Amino acid sequence: MAASNDDMAREKLEEAKGYVIETIAETMDVYGVTPAAGKLYATMYFKDQMNLDEMREELGMSKPSMSTSVRKLQENEMVKKKFQRGSRKHTYAAEKDFFHSFMSYFCQMWDREAKMNMEAIKQAEFELDQIFEDENVSSELVDEARKIYELLDQSKVYYRWLERLVASIRSEEIYEFLPKDPEDKNT
């Protein structure tokens, strides 16, 4: 009777993991990865570590697709390469701290957004300043340039805020305002 109960329990265990794996795979587009990479990450989440052969066997992915997925997950700091003494095969482990994955990916994206846009604004302001300095430009164009300058100035408030948000996430200061677990007073 125990074997039958164990078989049913094992089936339920796999079903429970399956729900989570499928949902993580489906929502990983938020992190800029394909559903296949998401399924790989979610599968690895329930394992200590896996090598490429084990991943291919478990998921039935092609080697190039799997390598691309692993590389993208590594870029997002969702998977880390582990080194094992005496083994020629690289093994990988999923980052199990979702806060770390969130922080790493979104801080990277928000940093990129703020830096690129602030640089573009700086270049645009240089061009607009030349219009302001040229006495031969019509007042109509100077007014249009002034409106654009004001819009850009307003947008800098957002990009500076985004930079502060990233800094507060990286320093974990944000958890003072938005605790990881409101029930736990130590977070």
Buried (B, 14 or more C-beta within 10 A) or exposed (E): EEEEEEEEEEEEEEEEBEEEBBEBBEEBEEBEBBBBBBBBBBBBBBBEBBBBEBBBEBBEBEEEBBBBBBEBBBBBBBBEEBEEEEEEEEBBBBBEEEEEBEBBBBBBBBBEBBEEBBEEBEEBBEEBEEBEEEEEEEEEEBEEBEEBBEEBEEBBEEBEEBBEBBEBBEEEEBBEEEEEEEEEEEE
